[in-house]
Amino acid sequence: MPEINLLDRYPRTRRPIVARGKLKLARGGRLASDPTASRTTEDLMVEHTLLQTARRFGREYFDGDRLYGYGGYYYDPKFWTPTARRLHQHYELAPGSSILDVGCAKGFLLHDLKRLYPDLAVTGIDISNYAIEHATPEIKPYVQVGDATLLPFPDRSFDLVVSINTVSNPTLEQCKQAIREVMRVSRGRSFITVHAWRTEKQRENLQKWNLTALTSLHVSDWEKIFAEINYTGDYYYWFAE
Ligand SMILES: C[S@@+](CC[C@H](N)C(=O)[O-])C[C@H]1O[C@@H](n2cnc3c(N)ncnc32)[C@H](O)[C@@H]1O
């Protein structure tokens, strides 16, 4: 089970981590600047509302204020086209190969895979009704609403299963279940990325930035989880930098 960064061609965007920290501060009280400050009931309620809103994975998360998530999740080929090529080359996908994207959102990765390699059989699944409803028209026939922890596909359905920053959204136990599901529906090959940190700075950034991942761990803890559940696919990490 190799650690491999197959997102290395995904353009790096500058994330306004400080700004979101400040916004959290504005809405959530003094906590972002002084994590040791005791939380007032109001702080907790505001922070709770913020996280709850993001975790609904609705319009606010994808296309609402940056405070709640992406601040506009729109298609731009510069993001996924190089990654689609990278995955295709790395896994040497033959014409007719089947690929599942778990947590496909609006289907942008699948969109570019299908555009570049029309012979691929693509499928996407996402828990967000909003994202699936707003999938690109070309990819809409291939995507559906569903939960990563209970994939509605028979064992060994796909030549390749990918899941980018999705299986770490639920709790640790559900996350393990989602990874098991990735393995179950794959014929052997898979690539997942999870929220993680190596350095203290990355941990702090993740805390400030992340709104949805209930399971974000140090890379060494992820290694233990992968070993515990006998994950045999490929993986990499999403670092907040
Ligand atoms: C951080 S976004 C990543 C989206 C896309 N993979 C990308 O990299 O742009 C996480 C995605 O996971 C979806 N998601 C969260 N929990 C899920 C679950 N239990 N099952 C399926 N999808 C889920 C969200 O709706 C969202 O589209």
The ligand as an SDF file (V2000), in Angstrom:
LIG
                    3D

 27 29  0  0  0  0  0  0  0  0999 V2000
  -13.7620   18.1720    0.4810 C   0  0  0  0  0  0  0  0  0  0  0  0
  -15.0670   17.7490   -0.6260 S   0  0  0  0  0  0  0  0  0  0  0  0
  -14.1410   16.9610   -1.9470 C   0  0  0  0  0  0  0  0  0  0  0  0
  -14.8970   16.9320   -3.2300 C   0  0  0  0  0  0  0  0  0  0  0  0
  -14.0940   16.3820   -4.4110 C   0  0  0  0  0  0  0  0  0  0  0  0
  -13.6780   15.0060   -4.1880 N   0  0  0  0  0  0  0  0  0  0  0  0
  -12.8970   17.2640   -4.6400 C   0  0  0  0  0  0  0  0  0  0  0  0
  -11.7740   16.8330   -4.3230 O   0  0  0  0  0  0  0  0  0  0  0  0
  -13.0630   18.3910   -5.1260 O   0  0  0  0  0  0  0  0  0  0  0  0
  -15.7820   16.3590    0.2120 C   0  0  0  0  0  0  0  0  0  0  0  0
  -16.9110   15.7390   -0.5600 C   0  0  0  0  0  0  0  0  0  0  0  0
  -17.3290   14.5690    0.1230 O   0  0  0  0  0  0  0  0  0  0  0  0
  -18.7410   14.5130    0.1270 C   0  0  0  0  0  0  0  0  0  0  0  0
  -19.0870   13.6580    1.2740 N   0  0  0  0  0  0  0  0  0  0  0  0
  -18.9590   13.9350    2.5860 C   0  0  0  0  0  0  0  0  0  0  0  0
  -19.3390   12.8880    3.3350 N   0  0  0  0  0  0  0  0  0  0  0  0
  -19.7010   11.9100    2.4710 C   0  0  0  0  0  0  0  0  0  0  0  0
  -20.1870   10.5830    2.6250 C   0  0  0  0  0  0  0  0  0  0  0  0
  -20.3710   10.0410    3.8350 N   0  0  0  0  0  0  0  0  0  0  0  0
  -20.4570    9.8780    1.5080 N   0  0  0  0  0  0  0  0  0  0  0  0
  -20.2860   10.4010    0.2790 C   0  0  0  0  0  0  0  0  0  0  0  0
  -19.8310   11.6500    0.0720 N   0  0  0  0  0  0  0  0  0  0  0  0
  -19.5390   12.4030    1.1510 C   0  0  0  0  0  0  0  0  0  0  0  0
  -19.1580   15.9690    0.2260 C   0  0  0  0  0  0  0  0  0  0  0  0
  -20.4660   16.2090   -0.1890 O   0  0  0  0  0  0  0  0  0  0  0  0
  -18.1300   16.6240   -0.6940 C   0  0  0  0  0  0  0  0  0  0  0  0
  -18.5470   16.6260   -2.0330 O   0  0  0  0  0  0  0  0  0  0  0  0
  1  2  1  0
  2  3  1  0
  2 10  1  0
  3  4  1  0
  4  5  1  0
  5  6  1  0
  5  7  1  0
  7  8  2  0
  7  9  1  0
 10 11  1  0
 11 12  1  0
 11 26  1  0
 12 13  1  0
 13 14  1  0
 13 24  1  0
 14 15  1  0
 14 23  1  0
 15 16  2  0
 16 17  1  0
 17 18  1  0
 17 23  2  0
 18 19  1  0
 18 20  2  0
 20 21  1  0
 21 22  2  0
 22 23  1  0
 24 25  1  0
 24 26  1  0
 26 27  1  0
M  CHG  2   2   1   9  -1
M  END
$$$$
